[in-house]
Amino acid sequence: MKGDNLPSATDVVALYKNVGISQMRLFDPNPDALQALRGSQIDVSLGVKNEDIPQIASSQDYAESWFSNNVAPYVNDVIFEFITVGNEVIPGEYASYVAPAMQNLQSILDAQGLAGVTVTTVVSTAALGTSYPPSSGTFSTDITEVLNFLSHQASPLMVNVYPYFAYAADPANVPLDYALFTATGPVVQDGDLSYQNLFDAIIDAFYWAMENQGVTDVGVVVSETGWPSDGNGNFTTPELAATYNKNFVEHISKNATPKRPQAYVEGYLFAMFDENLKPPGVEQHFGLFKPSMEPVYSLFPIH
């Protein structure tokens, strides 16, 4: 939504339905978006703004107020799948507030009988201190309280996964085909496990990091992934972006990871639109669609 030329929420919801997208992630409770989502049958992942987390954590009354303003008015005709307490706040100044905030919101959901809504948080790979090889995965900070909450609730950890940034930062050592899911054989061998793509290796590093903290029963949902179509020369073309995103969708629809071959991984593509108010460069060019609602490249059949 960081653009001054984007279509209305009503038009965006219509576009979702037209191209058959059944899930939407909102980074914060935008009233126009929530209003437009009424009756849409689109599953919604609703974000708590990072700056609201300390108050939600320290005051049950504030948590009740947040819920009353942002969830309660819509709960009968918007399908809330996740409430995400913050985006990439671990590690960081708000990290210690995440678990208590999740608990306060969970208490409200329990009291309301809303068992279908899952409370979690979103982390980036910065939450990993070690990620290579995947079996060496460890967290860069103590997130025991968060993991214990997720384990107790049978909720997943949400993770932002961007092979693009790893490739762009070190193209000499990160092969393009390994980043794009196009390698034809194993690229990384980690004990008995073989990796043909960086995406799986990152997810498994999170699984290992959780197990290294004694938590074996928390899954992973990919809260963001994508590839920019412009902004960094020949690293960012519509063709590369289309290749990554198509392969990501196909991969998670058919495959789990080498470490947990039976564990289905749900995922969200970032982002719906190019955003002209983001910092210049790749950040402005992650959209699947232009603000005109014309596709940046062909990914979805238009119904």
SEKEDREN-511048 format. One record per atom (N, C-alpha, C): x negated, y, z negated. Coordinates in steps of 0.001 Angstrom, whole numbers, padded with zeros to 6 digits, always signed. Atoms other than C-alpha are relative to their C-alpha. Layout:
# SEKEDREN-511048
XYZ...
//
This chain:
# SEKEDREN-511048
-000814-001219+000000+000000+000000+000000-000843+001262+000000+000871-001173+000024-003035+002295+000097-000125+000586+001416-000044-000633-001311-002001+004047+003294+001071+001066+000003-001004-001069-000052-000121+007235+004144+000881-000112+001241-000726+000157-001257+001367+005823+007348+000686-001369+000066-000505+001376+000032+002852+002502+006208+001515-000029+000130-001451+000099-000147+006373+001276+007008+000703-000069-001353-000779+000047+001233+009158+001376+004444+000040-001420-000553-000085+001320+000638+009554-001452+001953+001066-000870+000678-001067+000755-000672+012790-002481+003683-000494-000587+001317+000538+000490-001272+011014-002746+007034-001048-001087-000215+001031+001010+000279+008164-004713+005467+000642-001336-000360-000691+001244+000356+010511-007269+003923+000613-000632+001248-000551+000521-001254+012232-007598+007302-001095-000635+000853+001130+000554-000754+008825-008175+008920-000427-001352-000578+000307+001284+000647+008007-010904+006370+000951-001085+000495-000989+001001-000389+011234-012680+007234-000111-000333+001488+000085+000193-001445+010739-012179+010974-001141-000939+000381+001147+000852-000341+007337-013873+010965-000104-001228-000904-000052+001223+000790+008241-016487+008360-000967-000059-001165+000842-000010+001202+006102-015372+005397+000933-000083-001213-000956+000276+001080+007755-016708+002241-000497+000412-001377+000533-000425+001296+005532-015279-000508-000659+001367+000150+000577-001336-000009+004423-011750-001396-000693+000248-001337+000672-000423+001223+001873-010495-003883+000057+001520-000083-000005-001433+000293+002492-007038-005361-001032+000272-001085+001035-000301+000987-000449-005483-007203+000563+000738-001212-000648-000665+001128+001914-003427-009361+001496+000025+000290-001456+000070-000169+005676-003178-009921+000535+001206+000755-000453-001102-000835+006585-000893-007038+001526-000071+000136-001467+000098-000001+010306-000069-007398+000607-000137+001394-000541+000109-001361+010897+000395-003656-000149-001421+000529+000229+001376-000465+009360-003000-002917+000937-000970-000715-000862+000916+000755+011280-004737-005700+001458+000139+000439-001366-000223-000472+014533-003166-004532+000203-000678+001352-000119+000584-001345+013878-004277-000946-000036-001523-000038+000127+001465+000100+013099-007819-002112+001269-000674-000508-001233+000614+000516+016557-008330-003621+000658-000877+001071-000702+000904-000904+018199-011348-002017-000812-000507+001171+000828+000352-001169+015259-011912+000336-000445-001457+000009+000524+001365+000160+014339-015395-000982-001513-000085+000179+001472-000013-000034+010665-014329-000866-000509-000161-001429+000615+000192+001320+008637-015632-003826-000987+001134-000268+000787-001192+000308+006957-012717-005591-000996-000277-001121+001013-000060+001046+003708-012528-007526-000128+001465-000403-000093-001383+000445+004056-009378-009620-001169+000349-000911+001180-000382+000760+000963-007603-010943+000287+001014-001093+000050-001019+001042+000509-005722-014192-001196+000897+000306+001121-000914-000249-001606-002603-013603-001068-000189-001076+001101+000199+000950-005033-002942-015216+000099+000941-001200-000004-000980+001089-004583+000239-017242+001142-000221-000991-001111+000289+000919-001337-001098-018792-000304-001171-000938+000262+001232+000759-002966-004240-020209-000246+000258-001483+000236-000170+001436-004276-002826-023522+001274+000238-000805-001236-000273+000736-000840-001499-024521+000892-001230-000073-000806+001225+000018+000939-004704-023513-000585-000996-000999+000672+000927+000918-001649-006636-025538+000220+000380-001454+000007-000436+001398-001407-004516-028663+001384+000321-000538-001340-000363+000458+002324-003788-028790+001054-000874+000670-001085+000808-000558+005135-006298-028358+001133+000901+000499-001026-000941-000458+007502-003318-028068-000334+000538+001391+000392-000492-001326+005487-001977-025124+000163-001102+001050-000179+001131-000916+005483-005444-023544+001477-000157+000361-001447+000082-000244+009284-005539-023934+000446+001111+000951-000345-001132-000856+009536-002102-022344-000458-000241+001434+000512+000306-001343+007337-003163-019416+000908-001003+000695-000876+001032-000574+009505-006235-018871+001370+000592+000352-001325-000584-000217+012750-004248-019213+000037+000904+001224+000059-000923-001138+011622-001714-016603-000296-000697+001318+000585+000518-001236+009894-003969-014083+000450-001394+000416-000438+001361-000325+011371-007468-014258+001503-000170-000216-001400+000253+000362+014748-007492-016008+001018+000506+001030-001023-000481-000938+016604-005297-013453+000100-000839+001269+000062+000712-001284+015614-007624-010614+000117-001516-000143+000245+001428+000212+015481-011047-012206+001108-000880+000581-001089+000823-000534+018873-012206-010913-000054-000166+001513+000005+000146-001458+018116-011612-007236-001372+000219+000637+001375+000078-000518+014307-011506-006890-000644-001234-000616+000636+001224+000492+012344-014743-007187-001413+000330-000463+001328-000249+000547+009417-014073-009499-000693-001345-000228+000765+001242+000174+006833-016856-009217-001105+000192-001036+001097-000295+000924+003888-015267-011045+000124+001422-000541+000343-001327+000507+003239-012335-013327-001498-000040-000282+001457+000011+000119-000465-011532-013034-000446+001164-000869+000440-001022+000959-001977-009673-015975-001370+000509+000438+001243-000620-000450-004560-007515-014228-000597-000646+001224+000721+000467-001183-006652-007832-011105-001492+000275-000200+001461-000084+000116-010381-008533-011538-000434+000826-001217+000405-000728+001209-010548-007168-015106-000982-000803-000858+000980+000846+000707-012725-010081-016305-001162-000261+000944+000425-000734+001196-015538-009209-016864+000302+001496+000144-000270-001430-000049-014873-005586-017808+000571+000494-001312-000396-000645+001263-013612-003147-020411+001332-000516-000529-001314+000478+000447-010089-004632-020505+000039-001514-000227-000009+001472+000005-011154-008281-020533+000559-000586-001288-000418+000582+001285-010532-008869-024242+001499+000138-000234-001442-000201+000171-006928-007667-023882+000838-000966+000834-000774+000786-000965-005944-010124-021146+000786-001118-000688-000692+001132+000633-005122-013175-023291+001143+000464-000905-001127-000448+000808-003054-011255-025892+001144+000587+000832-001054-000540-000869-001183-009436-023098+000785-001131+000650-000685+001158-000585-000420-012757-021391+000928-000634-001027-000801+000638+001051+000832-014149-024697+001253+000816-000312-001169-000841+000282+003121-011179-025361+001049-000091+001108-000948+000135-001110+004670-011423-021898+000616-001395+000026-000525+001375+000043+005003-015200-022218+001101-000132-001057-001005+000051+001065+006922-014726-025480+001336+000554+000483-001227-000586-000543+009422-012519-023652+000660-000965+000985-000552+000954-000975+009840-015011-020799+000643-001187-000711-000551+001125+000758+010367-017814-023320+001333+000382-000627-001231-000445+000656+012979-015788-025195+001141+000190+001004-001004-000211-001046+014768-015020-021913+000354-001293+000737-000250+001271-000689+014659-018665-020795-000477-000016+001437+000505-000098-001383+012665-017758-017669-001187-000951+000203+001065+001006-000075+010697-020999-017430-000648-000067+001381+000549+000083-001352+010167-020593-013684-001058+001035+000321+000981-001064-000240+007895-017561-014045-001300-000352-000714+001305+000383+000538+004186-018257-014577-000841+001238-000285+000875-001117+000368+001929-015816-016443-001457-000428+000159+001423+000316-000189-001728-015734-015406-000764+001310+000177+000799-001177-000326-004549-013339-014504-000806-000301+001252+000754+000130-001252-006638-012713-011389-001453+000377-000242+001427-000286+000131-010432-012939-011400-000663-000074+001370+000814+000112-001209-013054-012468-008704-001182-000913-000292+001185+000836+000211-016243-014443-008201-000997+000672-000937+000847-000655+001018-017876-011816-010477+000185-000642-001374-000219+000703+001273-016374-013899-013299-000928-001206-000140+000948+001120+000045-018872-016624-012370-001414+000527-000205+001411-000339+000177-022398-016314-013724-000863-000797+000958+000682+000899-000927-023569-019281-011646+001054-000672+000860-000978+000653-000882-021784-020671-008594-000649-000956+000991+000681+000864-000969-024451-022551-006625-001066-000830-000700-001058+000743-000687-024464-025451-006384+001276-000009-000833-001268-000088+000738-020774-025738-007362-000032-000685-001366+000011+000727+001275-021520-028274-010111-000730+000747-001105+000660-000841+001008-023634-025616-011867+000885+001158-000440-000884-001123+000257-020608-023322-012089+000158+000312-001478-000225-000484+001363-020454-021272-015281+000606+001394+000084-000562-001344+000048-018602-018127-016301-001046+000989-000491+000947-001045+000389-020455-014849-016702+000374+000614-001345-000503-000555+001253-018405-014030-019788+000872-001047-000673-000801+000970+000726-016448-015879-022461+001485+000207+000323-001436-000119-000279-012917-016519-021173+000760-001170-000637-000607+001148+000669-012086-019343-023572+001459+000250-000359-001365-000299+000435-008971-017596-024902+000972-000028+001181-000826+000005-001202-007609-017086-021381+000221-001430+000481-000116+001379-000477-008335-020679-020360+000880-000829-000920-000837+000750+000936-006732-022044-023513+001476+000330+000186-001382-000401-000286-003583-020028-022797+000506-000706+001257-000416+000609-001268-003446-021295-019203+000194-001508-000158-000106+001439+000231-004046-024876-020321+001274-000326-000775-001172+000244+000832-001334-024671-022977+001297+000176+000787-001203-000305-000785+001168-023239-020476+000070-000801+001303+000103+000712-001289+000108-025559-017611+000057+000998+001163+000049-001055-001014-000570-022375-015610-001359-000001+000690+001270-000057-000713-003262-021892-012937-000746+001307-000257+000805-001214-000074-006099-019386-012872+000069+000517+001430-000013-000569-001348-005787-016995-009927-001371+000587+000321+001373-000326-000381-008993-016352-008014-000006+000695+001365+000231-000682-001276-009943-013850-005283-001266-000574+000641+001086+000750-000647-012151-015738-002805-000306+000616+001364+000364-000686-001243-014037-013922-000025-001322-000509+000572+001226+000423-000689-016557-015946+002006-000601+001097+000874+000534-001086-000835-016848-012852+004233-001104+000758-000720+000980-000838+000701-018689-010876+001553-001307-000753-000249+001219+000796+000172-021115-013725+000874-000781-000052+001311+000654+000052-001310-021842-014023+004604-000610+001357+000363+000477-001327-000386-022163-010259+005173-001212+000420-000820+001113-000382+000876-024550-009923+002217-001264-000787+000291+001179+000866-000174-026850-012773+003266+000171-000913+001212-000276+000817-001183-026283-013913+006859-001126-000975+000331+001105+000922-000272-029717-015534+006966+000191-001331-000717-000138+001217+000807-028730-018054+004287+001427-000526-000105-001390+000471-000012-024947-018262+004655+000418-000138+001468-000343+000164-001426-024164-019773+008076+001430+000461+000285-001321-000503-000363-021235-018188+009881+001022-001134+000065-000979+001092-000117-019615-021552+010610+000400-000539-001379-000302+000417+001378-019820-022414+006892+001012+000956-000634-000941-000996+000528-017952-019177+006071+001358-000058+000686-001229-000058-000810-015338-019585+008835+000772-001318+000052-000627+001333-000055-014372-023252+008219-000242-000696+001337+000195+000603-001323-015821-024145+011630-001195-000949+000071+001119+000951-000004-018841-026243+010594+000529-001404+000296-000467+001332-000422-018595-029732+012073-000497-001118-000906+000494+000999+000945-020416-031507+009244-000400+000685-001291+000377-000576+001290-021641-031030+005679-001127+001021+000143+001026-001051+000028-023674-027868+005071-000718-000017-001348+000559+000052+001356-024192-028186+001299+000330-001358-000612-000195+001260+000718-024680-031443-000573-000228+000269-001487+000089-000221+001442-024026-031314-004321+000286-001334-000684-000192+001344+000543-024599-034736-005852+000737-000853+001010-000788+000844-000902-021948-037012-004348+000948+000804+000881-000998-000800-000706-019909-034098-003000-000630+000769+001151+000473-000688-001207-020317-032667+000504+000922+001168+000309-000774-001213-000290-019230-029165+001493-000212+000448+001438+000035-000507-001371-018362-028113+005036+000382+001468+000074-000376-001414-000025-017064-024681+004036-000235+000630-001362+000327-000752+001204-017926-022019+001506+001223+000169-000903-001226-000151+000775-014307-021614+000428+000133-001124-001035-000106+001136+000923-014187-025121-001090-001079+000061-001077+001102-000059+000961-017557-024600-002735+000293+001023-001102-000334-001014+000999-016318-021427-004472+001091-000518-000939-001077+000534+000849-013105-023080-005693-000561-001041-000964+000547+001042+000867-015045-026051-007020-000936+000565-001061+000823-000653+001031-017498-023743-008808+000877+000467-001161-000934-000380+001070-014472-022435-010732+000467-001226-000784-000390+001229+000715-013306-025974-011518-001115-000455-000942+001135+000412+000834-016785-026841-012790-000192+000946-001176+000183-000979+001083-017034-023605-014799+001034-000222-001103-001023+000278+001007-013724-024419-016510-000328-001274-000768+000352+001260+000662-014844-027974-017224-001197+000185-000922+001156-000273+000854-018121-026648-018594+000396+000739-001277-000546-000581+001236-015954-024779-021139+001015-000938-000652-000839+001012+000627-014060-027966-021935+001444-000008+000461-001373-000058-000497-010930-027191-019896+000074-000747+001331-000033+000869-001185-010052-029885-017362+001344-000003+000709-001369+000139-000511-006350-029334-016707+000575+001292+000560-000483-001263-000573-006149-025796-015249-000326+000015+001495+000198-000068-001440-005660-025457-011504-000404+001394+000444+000385-001282-000604-006589-022623-009147+001011+000366+001074-000763-000582-001103-004387-020423-006974-000855+001113+000596+000795-001043-000658-006135-018228-004402+000879+001236+000167-000825-001204+000037-004714-014785-005094-000313+000959+001139+000385-000799-001178-006591-013136-002208-001085-000735+000754+001132+000309-000869-008693-014161+000715+000281+000651+001344-000210-000626-001294-009221-012725+004157-001332+000372+000637+001203-000394-000762-011664-011359+006717+000334+001295+000729-000315-001272-000663-011834-007753+007973-000201-000095+001515+000046+000046-001466-011259-007139+011675-000858+001110+000598+000799-001126-000493-013463-004024+011904-000765+000578-001197+000647-000724+001071-015815-001815+009923-001433-000393-000283+001384+000426+000237-019097-003757+009981-000562-000694+001225+000623+000495-001230-020188-004239+013561+000494-001368+000411-000413+001302-000531-020204-007738+014987+000283-001030-001088-000435+000880+001088-019601-009257+011530+001518+000043-000157-001422-000241+000236-016052-007919+011702+000692+000296+001322-000767-000152-001231-014061-008493+014866+001372-000640-000203-001307+000657+000094-010393-009390+015366-000103-001515+000213+000147+001444-000270-011590-012753+016714-000484-000747-001238+000502+000651+001219-013573-013583+013553+001075-000014-001083-001054-000066+001015-010733-012399+011318+001092-001026+000295-001031+000975-000377-008218-014497+013241-000485-001419-000253+000549+001348+000220-010519-017526+013094+000023-000360-001474+000026+000303+001430-011010-017279+009341+001412-000218-000539-001329+000077+000609-007377-016635+008477+000805-001193+000499-000696+001194-000525-005971-019311+010793-000559-001265-000644+000616+001194+000570-008461-021843+009490+000294-000135-001493-000369+000033+001418-007743-020887+005882+001402-000574-000168-001386+000476+000113-003990-021406+006367+000080-001494+000306-000018+001419-000373-004565-024721+008110-000686-000858-001058+000783+000772+000970-007147-025854+005564+000805-000268-001269-000694+000236+001275-005035-025305+002457+001316-000747+000199-001228+000764-000226-001982-026843+004113-000276-001499+000091+000328+001417-000213-003857-030105+004657-001012-000560-000988+001142+000493+000761-006849-030293+002325-000068+000600-001396+000428-000523+001292-007812-029984-001296-001522+000125+000055+001455-000170+000010-011444-029557-002412-000686-001333-000290+000708+001263+000270-014128-032251-002666+000071-000436-001461-000008+000377+001415-014103-032112-006465+001365-000493-000466-001358+000409+000395-010321-032369-006842+000828-000269+001255-000631+000276-001292-009116-034041-003651+001519-000153-000059-001455+000136+000117-005593-034481-005013+000681+001313-000402-000559-001241+000545-005130-030872-006202+000336+000978+001123-000449-000964-001010-003064-028731-003827-000404+001405-000411+000399-001383+000272-004403-025174-003582+000938+000938+000760-000873-001007-000588-001870-022400-002990-000826+001253+000256+000822-001168-000273-003154-019199-001438+000732+001130+000694-000539-001221-000598-002407-015632-000364-001059+000644+000882+000880-000779-000871-003922-013770+002583+000063+001475-000367+000080-001446+000184-005094-010195+002054-000444+000605+001328-001196-000651+000547-003635-007963+003347+001008+000102+001128-001031-000109-001028-000405-007278+005173-000354+001080+001029+000249-001141-000903-001521-003914+006614-001407+000562-000154+001175-000857+000095-004635-001954+007456+000377+001221-000847-000303-001059+000966-004900+000767+004797-000977+001162+000180+000896-001100-000359-006264+004150+005841-000468+000825-001195+000454-000741+001182-006620+005490+002274-001019-000790-000819+001091+000735+000626-009083+002764+001277-001333+000656+000408+001298-000550-000411-012809+003644+001390-000315-000375+001447+000343+000301-001394-014113+003882+004984-000847-001259+000099+000726+001260-000193-015541+000651+006405+000955-001169-000032-000816+001223-000088-014270-002892+006035+001261+000077-000845-001159-000017+000899-011882-002043+003189+001277+000478+000710-001175-000506-000726-009592-000279+005672+000544-000997+001021-000298+000844-001167-009437-003262+008030+000259-001468-000344-000361+001379+000337-008179-006353+006197+001403-000374+000465-001401+000246-000315-004639-006021+007557+000225-001030+001088-000480+000878-001069-002855-008685+009548+000784+000823+001020-000813-000855-000852-000712-005869+010947-000497+001435-000080+000217-001436+000013-001224-002259+011939+001209+000661-000685-001150-000676+000603+000979+000324+010195+001223+000061+000915-001117+000036-000958+003107+000257+013377+000741-001331-000025-000520+001368+000094+003863-003395+012457-000365-000861+001215+000560+000806-001097+002038-004542+015586-001123-000867-000578+001072+000848+000533-000232-007543+014837-001377+000516+000412+001393-000328-000331-003960-006748+014654-000565-001101+000893+000328+001173-000821-004421-010241+016121+001114-000992-000213-001123+000936+000053-002102-013148+016713-000248-001042-001089+000108+001008+001043-001597-015211+013568+001326-000708-000235-001319+000566+000285+002144-015735+013200+000849+000039+001269-000976-000089-001077+004810-016635+015732+001086+001000-000389-001103-000940+000247+007364-013828+016024+001309-000724+000318-001275+000713-000196+010845-015294+015557+000992+000887+000739
//
